[in-house]
Amino acid sequence: MPLRPGQIKSIWAGRFLLLGLTFFLLAGCGSAGHPPNQPITLTISAAISLEDSLDAIAKSYQQAHRDERVECNYGGSGTLQHQIEEGAPVDIFISAGESQMDALQRENLLVPGTRRDLLGNELVLIVPARSTEIKDFPDLAKSAAKSIAIGDPQIVPAGTYAKQVLEHLGLLPAIQGKLLYTKDVRQALAYVEMGNADAGLVYATDARISNAVRVAATAPSDSHLPILYPIALLKDSKSPEAAHMLLDVLESPESLSVFEKAGFLAAGSAPQGN
């Protein structure tokens, strides 16, 4: 029996609906909701002192995992902590201080069992390479040191450690007015490099990357809390399996070797102070 025009129209409408549904389902396929043939993007928020080493590790990882892209977001640990608290899409966090990771753990933002101390570091007093007047911490109270760059203790772990050192050595009251607070440890380094500060307190690893500064002294290990870099996986990771694999790589002997060549210490061998 011949089909009536209305029946033909209904059949074609059904076919278009089925075709559209099939296309929608296929478009939704892929690992953890990612479109097919699109790389998974993993984001590491890390203390800026890790930048050079972490960039090298991320590049090597991507060469071995062509279906993944690693993006590194650097800054002061306190700033990164607040970004995560405000919902920034982060898979892995590496802080230069325990307190920032503690805060995220209290807020239940970390995957249980993934937090551990990854690395250690030391704090050093730096001066411009040609400077000869500042040779040790007590010299910061002299007229030769008119300005001293340190990270803002409110948001930068290096600044917190610097303040602890200055308090321990009894120098803080005398030099409080000389302190220049920076947004991260690399900015403190830059201030000394460019001559905008007569001295600065930075990590030993930061001092190593610059020919424009020299290390005048290393802070006594008992003058500050241990400098440790905790690492953890974030609960809001959109690709938890891939992120966990990357976390394992960051903790591998090969990656630790890269960090140690840059001057970082194994977490277990970091100076513990008193």
MOHU-V858401 format. One record per residue. RES is the residue in three letters. OMEGA is omega in radians with two decimals (999 if undefined). NEAR is the number of other C-alpha atoms within 8 Angstrom. Layout:
RES/OMEGA/NEAR  RES/OMEGA/NEAR
This chain:
MET/-3.13/2  PRO/3.12/3  LEU/3.08/6  ARG/-3.14/6  PRO/-3.13/6  GLY/3.13/6  GLN/3.13/8  ILE/-3.14/9  LYS/-3.13/8  SER/3.14/8  ILE/-3.13/8  TRP/3.10/8  ALA/3.12/8  GLY/3.14/8  ARG/3.12/8  PHE/3.11/8  LEU/3.13/8  LEU/3.13/8  LEU/3.13/8  GLY/3.12/8  LEU/3.12/8  THR/3.14/8  PHE/-3.13/8  PHE/-3.12/8  LEU/3.13/8  LEU/-3.13/7  ALA/-3.13/8  GLY/-3.13/9  CYS/3.13/10  GLY/-3.09/8  SER/3.05/7  ALA/3.07/6  GLY/3.12/7  HIS/3.08/11  PRO/3.13/10  PRO/3.10/8  ASN/3.07/5  GLN/-3.11/7  PRO/3.02/9  ILE/3.11/9  THR/3.10/8  LEU/-3.10/13  THR/3.04/12  ILE/2.98/13  SER/-3.00/14  ALA/3.05/15  ALA/-3.00/14  ILE/3.10/12  SER/-3.14/10  LEU/-2.92/8  GLU/-3.03/10  ASP/-3.13/7  SER/-3.08/10  LEU/3.07/10  ASP/-3.14/9  ALA/3.13/8  ILE/3.13/11  ALA/3.13/9  LYS/3.12/9  SER/-3.13/8  TYR/-3.12/8  GLN/3.10/12  GLN/3.14/7  ALA/-3.12/6  HIS/-3.05/7  ARG/-3.12/8  ASP/-3.14/9  GLU/3.07/10  ARG/-3.12/10  VAL/3.08/11  GLU/-3.12/8  CYS/3.14/10  ASN/-3.05/8  TYR/3.08/10  GLY/3.02/11  GLY/-3.05/14  SER/3.12/16  GLY/3.10/11  THR/3.13/9  LEU/3.10/13  GLN/-3.13/11  HIS/3.09/8  GLN/3.13/9  ILE/3.13/10  GLU/-3.13/8  GLU/3.03/6  GLY/3.11/6  ALA/-3.11/7  PRO/-3.09/8  VAL/3.11/13  ASP/-3.08/17  ILE/3.10/13  PHE/3.02/12  ILE/-3.11/12  SER/3.04/13  ALA/3.13/12  GLY/-3.12/12  GLU/-3.01/10  SER/3.14/6  GLN/3.10/11  MET/3.09/11  ASP/-3.12/8  ALA/3.14/8  LEU/3.12/12  GLN/3.10/9  ARG/-3.14/7  GLU/3.07/6  ASN/-3.12/7  LEU/-3.12/10  LEU/3.03/12  VAL/-3.11/11  PRO/3.08/5  GLY/-3.10/4  THR/-3.12/9  ARG/3.02/11  ARG/3.09/7  ASP/-3.06/9  LEU/-3.01/11  LEU/3.01/13  GLY/-3.14/16  ASN/3.07/13  GLU/3.11/13  LEU/-3.10/13  VAL/3.03/14  LEU/-3.14/15  ILE/3.08/15  VAL/3.05/14  PRO/-3.01/13  ALA/-3.09/8  ARG/-3.14/5  SER/-3.14/7  THR/-3.01/5  GLU/-3.12/6  ILE/-3.06/13  LYS/-3.13/8  ASP/-3.06/9  PHE/3.14/8  PRO/-3.14/7  ASP/3.13/11  LEU/3.13/14  ALA/-3.13/9  LYS/-3.07/7  SER/3.14/6  ALA/3.14/9  ALA/-3.13/13  LYS/3.14/8  SER/-3.06/11  ILE/-3.09/14  ALA/3.01/16  ILE/3.06/16  GLY/3.09/18  ASP/-3.09/12  PRO/-3.13/12  GLN/-3.05/7  ILE/-3.04/12  VAL/3.13/15  PRO/3.13/13  ALA/3.09/16  GLY/3.08/16  THR/3.12/12  TYR/3.14/13  ALA/3.13/14  LYS/3.11/10  GLN/3.14/11  VAL/-3.10/12  LEU/3.08/10  GLU/-3.12/9  HIS/-3.11/9  LEU/3.11/8  GLY/-3.07/7  LEU/-2.97/12  LEU/-3.13/10  PRO/-3.07/6  ALA/-3.03/7  ILE/-3.08/10  GLN/-3.11/7  GLY/3.14/5  LYS/-3.00/9  LEU/3.03/10  LEU/-3.09/9  TYR/-3.09/11  THR/-3.07/11  LYS/3.06/10  ASP/-3.04/13  VAL/3.12/18  ARG/3.08/10  GLN/3.06/10  ALA/3.08/16  LEU/-3.11/13  ALA/3.12/8  TYR/-3.13/12  VAL/3.12/17  GLU/-3.05/11  MET/3.14/7  GLY/3.10/8  ASN/3.06/8  ALA/-3.13/13  ASP/-3.14/13  ALA/3.11/15  GLY/3.06/15  LEU/-3.09/15  VAL/3.06/17  TYR/3.12/13  ALA/-3.13/11  THR/3.10/12  ASP/3.13/12  ALA/-3.09/14  ARG/-3.04/9  ILE/-3.05/6  SER/3.02/8  ASN/-3.08/7  ALA/3.12/7  VAL/3.02/13  ARG/3.12/10  VAL/3.12/10  ALA/-3.11/11  ALA/3.06/10  THR/-3.12/9  ALA/3.08/10  PRO/-3.07/8  SER/3.14/12  ASP/-3.11/8  SER/-3.13/11  HIS/3.06/12  LEU/3.10/11  PRO/3.12/10  ILE/-3.09/12  LEU/3.13/14  TYR/3.09/14  PRO/3.13/15  ILE/3.11/13  ALA/3.07/13  LEU/-3.13/15  LEU/-3.13/12  LYS/-3.08/8  ASP/3.12/8  SER/3.13/11  LYS/3.14/6  SER/-3.01/10  PRO/-3.12/8  GLU/3.12/6  ALA/3.14/8  ALA/3.13/13  HIS/3.09/9  MET/3.11/8  LEU/3.09/8  LEU/3.12/11  ASP/3.14/8  VAL/-3.13/8  LEU/-3.14/9  GLU/-3.08/9  SER/3.09/8  PRO/-3.13/6  GLU/3.14/6  SER/3.12/11  LEU/3.09/11  SER/3.10/8  VAL/3.13/10  PHE/-3.08/12  GLU/3.08/10  LYS/3.10/7  ALA/3.09/9  GLY/3.09/10  PHE/3.13/11  LEU/2.97/11  ALA/-3.06/11  ALA/-3.12/11  GLY/-3.10/6  SER/3.12/7  ALA/3.10/14  PRO/-3.04/9  GLN/3.14/8  GLY/3.14/10  ASN/999/5
